[in-house]
Amino acid sequence: MSEKATAAAIPQESTLTKVKKFATKNSMTIALIAVFILFYFLTGGRLLYAQNMSNLLLQNGYVLVLACGMLLCILTGGNIDLSVGSVICLTGLYILIRIYPPSIRPRTFS
């Protein structure tokens, strides 16, 4: 009898409430899947080719590394380190100066 009394005392969530909670909790994942589906159809299925996935990972590898570093920074200290953006800019400028020879370097960086 106590099980029935306990079950009756706990209000049951409706299906709509459960769906709302799920959508709120996983909204970014749902949006990512929607974007993938949209671009899959817009590109005629070429989005999910292995070569395309490889290119995306290679071209954005530094963003992945920085995101992992920022995640550790946020999890351990609770702070958001804004100096990462300035380090990326300075590193990109340094690489630009070092890669291009002075003959083809833009005058701004000479």
Beta strands, then each sheet from edge to edge (+ up, - down):
end
